[in-house]
Amino acid sequence: MKIVIDGRLYHQSGVGRYLQKLIENLAQIDQKNQYVIFLIKADFNIFELPAKNFRKRLVDIPWHSLAEQLLLPVYLISEKPDLVHFPITIHDLIIDHFDTGRASTRNLIIYELKRLCYKIIIKSAILRANKIIAVSQSTKKEIISHYGIVPSKVQVTYEAADLKKTNDKRLITNDYLLYVGNAYPHKNLERLLEVISNLKLVLVGKEDFFYQRLEKKLTSNQKTQIIFFGYANDQQLANLYTYARAFVFPSLMEGFGLPGLEAMKIGTPVTCSDIPVFHEIYQEAALYFNPQNSSQMAQQISRLLQDKSLQDDLRKKGFGLVEKFSWSKMAKETKTIYESCFNLRSGK
């Protein structure tokens, strides 16, 4: 097969991590099929081909744009692929649940128009796709419920964690709590900032509009407690996880929750929202709180920091849990999905 992977989100949080690990592991297990990776200009020169059967192509088109709808098909037609993987893949359906202009840098009218177009495009893609990949059973249920498709069309491929604990000099000298991810409204960071006291909170994520907006809302006391680290590479992430007192994940909704799994891989205790997907992925290896209840969030964070036996128990359960997840397994399952789509199209 000739397979095109739309890699234009290669360095974005969440889906970017998924893309990086998918491509890396496909290269290790598949020398037969030919892969073409579409990349934007910012990523094209720094992207290194992982194997001889991989090729990259510059497709500098913004995602979720009109240009994407008009020009991307032209690139695809010129490649004549047997299969195309668009990694909306589907990580979450957050935009269907959080109807708020706070999740956009544009004015409300433009935001609502873009949101409507996005929903139309996603629905069309879901109905036309041969197979849909979801990163959790929770997301699979959401897709089936929202779009009324048959369950057999949606297959789950779990993500994994592969960071390792480090002995490098710590990047943050003070004791701190850690959060990794973007600052979109559904991440619930404003409420997290409200409950932090007597300890630093390190926020790791690309310094975009949403982090800048969050920083502008800080009180004078919060400015002394909150550290905006910005983007972190794998080495820096491992360091930040290693020396954090705990990892806090207050999201109102997620597709999978990879940062929590990365924290467990390194041995950092996790406290997080009491939402279905986190129960599915983290099981008994995390301490849960109601993300809408500031008092309970504060209580659980405090409990985790003070209870050494609880920390040790979560750490032990976390180590056992992460071994069940594998990027290699994810890539193998994805390759199988590719083959089933091709066979379905070929009538085999």
N, C-alpha and C positions, 0 to 999 in steps of 0.2 A: 504493500500500500504506500501511497504518497499521502502523508498526514500533515496538515497545516495546524499548528497550535498558535492561537492568537495570544502572543506574549506581551502585548502593549501595557499590561499592568504589572510587569515583571518586578518593579521595585516599589510597588504599593503594599501597604500593610495587609495582612490576611491573605488575599488572593495572590499577592506577589510571592509570599513564602511558599504557598502551595505550588505555584508555577515553577519556582526555582527547584524545589525538591522533586516535582514530577519530571521535569526535563533531565535533571541529574540522574535520577534512578532509571528512567526509560533508556538512557544512553548505556547503562550498565547491563540491562537485561535484553535489549533489542538491537541487534545488528542487521536485521533483515529489512525492516521497513525504512522508508525515507521520510525524514522530518524537516519541515520548513517552519522556522520560528519568526513570526511577525513582531517587530520591535519598533518603538518610537526612537527618535534621534538621540535622546538622553541616554538610552540604554544600548544602542546599537554598537558603538565602538568599544564599550567595556564588556559586552557579552562575549564570552569565549565558547566556541563550539565544543561540546563535550565529547563528540565522536565523529567519525568520518561520514556517517549517514545522516548528519545534521547540517542544515544550512540556515543562515539567517537572512532576513530581508527587511530593509528599511520601509516601514509603513507608518509614517509620522502623522497619524490621524488621531485627534482626541477621541477618547471613548465617550459614549453617550452623547454624541453630537450629530448634527444633520450631515456633516461631512462623512461621518462613519457610515451612515445609511446610503449615501450616494456613491462614495468612492471605494469603500472596502470591498464591495462586490466586484469591482473592476480588478483589484489585486487578486481576488480569489479565482476569478475566471481565467486570468492569465497563468495561474499556477496549475489549474486543472487537477485539483487534489481528489483523492478518493474519499477523503474524510476531513472534516474541519472540527476542531475542538475550540469552542468559545468558552473560556473560563469565567463566565458568570457562575458557573459550575455547580450547583447553585449554593453559595455560601450562606445566604440568608435571605429573608423576605422582609427585611427591616423597613424598607420604604413603604410596604403595604400596611404596616402597623403604626408608623410614626409620621402622620400627615402634618408636618410642621415646616414652615419656611425657615426655622432655626437651623435646619440641616442644609442650608444653601447659602452661598455668598451673594446670590442674586435677589432682586426684589420679588415680592410674593407672587405677582402675576406671572412673571417669567418662570419662577420656580414651579408653580402649579402647571404651566404649560409643558415644561420639561418633564415633570413628574408624570403627567398624563401620557406623553410620548414614550417615556421609559416603560410604563406599564403596558402600553400597546405593543411595544417591541418585544418585551419579555414574554408576554402572553403568546405572541406569534411564534417566537423562538421555541417556547415550551411545546406548543401544539405541533410544530413542524419537526422537532428534533426526533431522531430515531431512538436515542437514549438520553436520559438526564442523570447527571451525576450529582448527588448530594453528599455533604460531608458528615451528616449525622442522621439518625432515624428521626429526630425531632424536625429537622429541615425537610426530610422526605414527607412527613405527615403534613407539614405546612403546604408544600407544593401540591400534594394530592387534594388537600382540602380547598385551597384557593382556586385551583384551576380545573378540578374535576377530571383529572386524568387517571388512567388505570395504574394501580400500584406497580405492576410489572415493568412499566416504562422507566421507573426511577430506581437507580441502584446507588447504594451507599458505599463510599470508599473513605475510610477514616484517615485523618492526617496523623502525624507522629511528631516526636520531639527528639532531637539529636545533639543538643548542646551539652557540654561537659563542664563539671565544676572546675574552677581554676584556682591556682595558688598565686596568681599575679597580685601585685600591689593593688589594694582596693581603690576604686575610682572616687568613691564617696567616703570621706573620713568619718562622718557622723553615722550613728544608727539611723536606719530609715525603713519605711515601708515602700513597696515598689508597685507601680502600675505600668504595663506595657501595652501600647495600642494607640489608636487615634482618639480624637477628642470630640467625635460627633455626639449630638445630644443624647442618643440612646445609650451611650457609654456611661451616663449617670455620674460624671466626674464632679459636677457642681455639688451634688449631695455628699460625695466622698470628701471633698474639701471642707465641707461644713463640720464633719465629725472628727477630723484630724486634730489631735492635741498632744503636746509634749513629745512629738517625734517628727522627724523630717519625712516628707513624702516625695519620692522621685517619680516623675512622670516621663516616660520614654515614648517618643513618637515624633514623626516628622513635624517640623515647625510650620504648620500651615495656618490658614485663616482661623480654624476652630481652636487651635491651641492659643493663638494670639488673642482671640476673643475671650477665652477662659482667663488668660493672664491679666487682661485689663479689668476683670471683675474681682480680683483678689483684694482683700482688705489688707491693711498695714501689717496685722499680725500674721496673716497667711503668707505674705511676701517673704517673711523670715523662715517659714516652714516648708514652703513648696519649692522644689528644684525642677525646673524644666530642662531636662537633659538633651532633648532633641533626638534626632535619628541615632541609632546605635547599631554598629555592625555586630557580627556574631561573637567576636572576641569581647567586645564591650558588654554585650548582653549577658554573656556567661559570667562576667565579673559582677555585673549589677545583680543578677539572680543569686550568685554565690554569697554575697555579703548582706543581702536584704534580710531583715528580721522576719518579714512575711510578705507574700504577694497578695494584693487585694484586687478583686475583679468585680466591680459593682454593676455591670451591664444589665440593662433591662431586657435585652434580647441579643442572642449570638447565633451564629451558624454552627460553630464548633467550640472555639475557646482554646486555641493553641497555646497562648502565653501561660495559662495555668498548667498545662501539661509540661511545658518547658521548665517551669519553676519546680515541678515535682521531679523531673529528670535530674535536676541539680541538687535537690534536697531542701528546697525552700518551702515551708508550710504555706498552704493556700487557704484563704477565706474568700468566699464569693457569693454571688446572688443565688437565691433559691429559685432558679428557673429550670425548666425541664431539661434543656440541653446540657447544662452543667451536671445535673444528676446523672444523665446518661453517660457522659464522658468521665467525670471525676468520681462518681459513685461515692464510696465512703472515705475517699482520700482528701476531702476538703471540708471546711467548716462553713456552714451556710447561714445566710441572713436574708431577710426580706429587703430587697433593694429600694423599696418605697418607704421604709421605716428607718429614719436616721438614727433613732435611739438604739434599735436592735443592731444596726450596722456597727455603731460605736461599741456596743457591748461585746459583740463577737470579736471585733478586732482586739479589744482590750483583753478579753479572755484568752485569745490565742497567744498574745504577747506575754501573758503572765503564767500560763500553764505549760510548764516544761514537758510533762508527761503527754499532754495533748499534742504538742509539737512533735515529739518523738513518734507518737502513734500515727499521725498524719504523714510524717516523713516516711515511715516504714511502709504504710499502705500506698503512698505515692510511688515509691521505688518499684513495688510489685505491679502497680497499675500500668506504668509507662512501658513496661516490657511487652504489653499486649498490643501496642501500636507500632507500626513499622512503615517507613516511607517506601521501602522496597516492596512490601506487600501491597501498598496503595498503588504503586506503579504497575505491578503485575496485574492487579484487578482492573486498572484502567486500560491496559493493553488488551485484556480479554474483552472489555467493553468495545474497544475499537474494532476488534476482530468480529464480534457479533454484529455490529452495525454494518460492517463491510459485507459479511455473509448474508445479512438480511437484504441489503441492497442488490446483491448479486444473485439472490434467489437460492442460495445454498442451504 
